[in-house]
């Protein structure tokens, strides 16, 4: 895949500025194959994760973006929709009844074309920088297709781009990339059926703990969306998600 706007933003419009402003670094980038389909699974710290990872990755990554980015009315909404479409991102309706099936079908098409499919298993940005429980969509794609999963830990992007901020701060950011995981081999070694839902759950949990280790952050076995909802309701952190003193 070679989208002209994707490469223009990366090498002409945004990329050079980001390289100077945030001095991004990477470890293990050679773990991303030079060709062939693979699933890039990352923790999610900031909106800018989707800029910094593609900036340093030598290949184009296609992420799924929430549908709201493509349908918001007004000039800003239209500009946003154009940008995400121009750089090859795919919309997904996260709350529809067919959301899971639509996501799986879209991911399958991206991978069938031999491309990199990027996904944030947490489903939303971390509310506090820790790594949260992952949704099983990533694992369902991996087990259905057999394509390798590459764990990526984003580091420092939350500090450079805090939730709610519009101005990027001059903080250094980076990423650590681990070796690819063969999902079917992972299941075979544990005597698990790749098509079993319980296998997807176990694979997701193992992947999220790997991301927490890579990011050098605590792992929280609670969905980030539940924590955000509890905090927004003024109820504090739910049981099991309280930060350590």
C-alpha positions as CSV (number, residue, x, y, z in Angstrom):
1,X,0.0,0.0,0.0
2,X,1.3,3.5,-0.9
3,X,-1.2,6.3,-0.3
4,X,0.3,9.6,-1.6
5,X,-1.3,11.8,1.1
6,X,-0.1,9.5,3.8
7,X,3.5,9.9,2.6
8,X,3.1,13.6,2.0
9,X,2.0,14.2,5.6
10,X,4.8,11.9,6.8
11,X,7.7,13.4,4.9
12,X,6.6,17.0,4.0
13,X,3.8,18.5,6.1
14,X,3.9,17.0,9.6
15,X,6.7,14.6,9.9
16,X,9.7,16.9,9.8
17,X,8.1,19.2,12.4
18,X,7.3,16.3,14.8
19,X,10.9,15.0,14.4
20,X,12.3,18.3,15.6
21,X,9.6,19.1,18.2
22,X,9.3,15.7,19.9
23,X,12.6,14.0,18.9
24,X,10.9,10.5,18.6
25,X,12.9,7.4,19.2
26,X,12.2,3.7,18.7
27,X,13.6,0.3,19.9
28,X,13.0,-2.9,18.0
29,X,11.6,-1.3,14.8
30,X,13.2,-4.2,12.9
31,X,10.6,-6.5,14.4
32,X,8.1,-5.1,11.9
33,X,8.5,-7.1,8.7
34,X,9.5,-5.4,5.5
35,X,6.6,-6.9,3.7
36,X,3.5,-9.1,4.3
37,X,0.5,-8.7,6.5
38,X,0.7,-8.2,10.2
39,X,-1.3,-6.8,13.1
40,X,0.3,-3.9,15.0
41,X,-1.2,-3.8,18.5
42,X,-0.4,-0.8,20.7
43,X,-1.3,0.7,24.0
44,X,-3.1,4.0,23.6
45,X,-1.8,7.0,25.4
46,X,-2.8,9.9,23.2
47,X,-4.3,11.0,19.9
48,X,-0.8,11.5,18.6
49,X,0.0,7.8,19.0
50,X,-1.5,7.5,15.5
51,X,1.0,10.1,14.2
52,X,4.2,9.1,15.9
53,X,4.0,5.3,15.2
54,X,3.4,5.8,11.5
55,X,6.1,8.5,11.4
56,X,8.8,6.1,12.5
57,X,7.4,2.9,10.9
58,X,9.0,2.3,7.5
59,X,5.7,0.9,6.2
60,X,2.2,2.4,6.0
61,X,-0.1,1.3,8.9
62,X,-3.9,1.4,8.4
63,X,-5.8,2.1,11.7
64,X,-9.5,1.9,12.3
65,X,-10.8,5.3,13.4
66,X,-14.1,5.9,15.2
67,X,-16.9,6.8,12.9
68,X,-17.4,10.2,14.5
69,X,-14.2,11.4,12.9
70,X,-15.8,10.9,9.5
71,X,-19.4,12.2,10.1
72,X,-19.0,15.2,12.3
73,X,-20.8,18.2,10.7
74,X,-19.3,21.7,10.1
75,X,-16.0,22.9,8.6
76,X,-13.9,21.3,11.3
77,X,-15.7,18.0,10.9
78,X,-15.3,18.0,7.1
79,X,-11.6,18.8,7.4
80,X,-11.2,16.0,9.9
81,X,-13.1,13.6,7.7
82,X,-11.0,14.6,4.7
83,X,-7.7,14.1,6.6
84,X,-8.5,10.6,8.0
85,X,-9.8,9.5,4.6
86,X,-6.8,11.0,2.8
87,X,-4.3,9.1,5.0
88,X,-6.1,5.8,4.4
89,X,-7.8,5.3,7.8
90,X,-11.0,3.2,8.0
91,X,-14.1,4.3,9.9
92,X,-15.8,1.9,12.4
93,X,-19.0,2.4,14.2
94,X,-18.1,1.2,17.7
95,X,-21.6,1.2,19.2
96,X,-23.6,-0.5,16.4
97,X,-24.9,-4.0,16.7
98,X,-22.7,-5.1,13.9
99,X,-19.6,-3.3,15.1
100,X,-17.6,-6.4,15.9
101,X,-18.4,-8.1,12.6
102,X,-17.7,-4.9,10.7
103,X,-14.3,-4.5,12.4
104,X,-13.3,-8.1,11.6
105,X,-14.3,-7.8,8.0
106,X,-12.4,-4.5,7.5
107,X,-9.3,-5.9,9.2
108,X,-9.5,-9.0,7.1
109,X,-9.6,-6.9,3.9
110,X,-6.5,-4.8,5.0
111,X,-4.6,-8.0,5.9
112,X,-5.6,-9.9,2.7
113,X,-4.0,-7.1,0.8
114,X,-0.7,-7.8,2.6
115,X,-0.8,-4.6,4.7
116,X,-0.2,-3.6,8.3
117,X,-3.4,-3.4,10.3
118,X,-3.0,-1.1,13.4
119,X,-5.3,-1.4,16.4
120,X,-5.5,-0.2,20.0
121,X,-6.9,-3.1,22.0
122,X,-7.8,-0.9,25.0
123,X,-10.4,0.7,22.7
124,X,-9.8,4.2,24.1
125,X,-7.0,6.3,25.5
126,X,-5.7,5.4,29.0
127,X,-7.2,7.8,31.5
128,X,-3.9,7.9,33.6
129,X,-1.1,6.4,31.6
130,X,-1.4,2.8,32.9
131,X,-2.2,0.0,30.5
132,X,-5.8,-1.3,30.7
133,X,-7.7,-4.5,29.9
134,X,-8.0,-5.0,26.2
135,X,-11.0,-5.7,24.1
136,X,-10.9,-9.1,22.3
137,X,-11.4,-7.7,18.7
138,X,-7.6,-7.7,18.1
139,X,-7.4,-11.4,19.2
140,X,-10.4,-12.4,17.1
141,X,-8.7,-10.9,14.0
142,X,-5.4,-12.7,14.9
143,X,-7.0,-16.0,15.5
144,X,-9.3,-15.8,12.5
145,X,-6.4,-14.9,10.1
146,X,-3.3,-16.4,11.7
147,X,-1.3,-13.3,10.9
148,X,1.4,-12.3,13.4
149,X,0.7,-9.7,16.1
150,X,3.4,-7.2,16.8
151,X,3.2,-5.6,20.3
152,X,4.1,-1.8,20.4
153,X,4.4,0.2,23.5
154,X,4.0,4.0,23.1
155,X,6.1,6.0,25.6
156,X,5.8,9.6,26.5
157,X,3.0,10.5,24.1
158,X,0.6,11.2,27.0
159,X,3.0,13.8,28.4
160,X,3.4,15.4,24.9
161,X,-0.3,15.3,24.1
162,X,-2.5,15.0,27.3
163,X,-6.1,14.2,26.9
164,X,-8.0,17.4,26.1
165,X,-5.0,19.3,24.9
166,X,-4.8,20.9,21.5
167,X,-1.2,22.2,21.5
168,X,1.5,19.5,21.3
169,X,4.1,19.9,24.1
170,X,7.9,19.6,23.3
171,X,8.3,16.3,25.2
172,X,10.3,13.5,23.8
173,X,8.3,10.5,22.8
174,X,9.2,7.0,21.7
175,X,8.1,3.4,21.2
176,X,9.3,-0.1,21.9
177,X,8.4,-2.9,19.5
178,X,8.6,-6.5,20.6
179,X,9.0,-9.6,18.4
180,X,5.9,-10.8,16.4
181,X,3.7,-13.3,18.1
182,X,2.2,-16.2,16.0
183,X,-1.3,-16.4,17.4
184,X,-1.9,-20.0,16.3
185,X,1.4,-21.2,17.6
186,X,0.7,-19.3,20.9
187,X,-2.6,-21.2,21.2
188,X,-1.1,-24.5,20.2
189,X,1.6,-24.3,22.9
190,X,-1.2,-23.9,25.5
191,X,-3.5,-26.5,24.1
192,X,-6.1,-24.0,23.2
193,X,-8.5,-23.8,20.2
194,X,-7.9,-20.7,18.1
195,X,-11.6,-20.5,17.3
196,X,-12.7,-20.6,21.0
197,X,-13.8,-17.2,22.5
198,X,-11.9,-18.0,25.7
199,X,-8.7,-18.3,23.7
200,X,-9.2,-14.8,22.3
201,X,-9.7,-13.5,25.9
202,X,-6.5,-15.2,27.1
203,X,-4.5,-14.0,24.2
204,X,-5.7,-10.4,24.7
205,X,-4.9,-10.5,28.4
206,X,-1.4,-11.9,27.7
207,X,-0.8,-9.2,25.0
208,X,-1.9,-6.4,27.3
209,X,0.5,-7.5,30.0
210,X,3.2,-7.7,27.4
211,X,2.4,-4.1,26.5
212,X,2.5,-3.0,30.1
213,X,5.9,-4.5,30.5
214,X,7.2,-2.9,27.3
215,X,5.8,0.5,28.4
216,X,7.1,0.0,32.0
217,X,3.6,0.9,33.3
218,X,1.2,-0.9,35.7
219,X,-1.4,-3.2,34.2
220,X,-5.0,-2.7,35.2
221,X,-7.5,-5.6,34.7
222,X,-10.4,-3.2,34.1
223,X,-11.6,-1.6,30.9
224,X,-10.4,2.0,30.5
225,X,-13.9,3.0,29.2
226,X,-15.4,1.8,32.5
227,X,-12.9,3.8,34.5
228,X,-13.6,6.9,32.4
229,X,-17.3,6.6,32.9
230,X,-16.9,6.2,36.7
231,X,-14.6,9.2,36.9
232,X,-16.9,11.3,34.8
233,X,-19.8,10.4,37.1
234,X,-17.9,11.6,40.1
235,X,-17.6,8.1,41.5
236,X,-13.8,7.8,41.5
237,X,-12.0,4.8,40.3
238,X,-14.0,1.5,40.3
239,X,-12.9,-1.4,42.4
240,X,-9.7,-3.0,41.1
241,X,-8.6,0.1,39.2
242,X,-7.4,2.4,42.0
243,X,-3.9,3.7,41.4
244,X,-1.2,2.5,43.8
245,X,-0.1,5.0,46.4
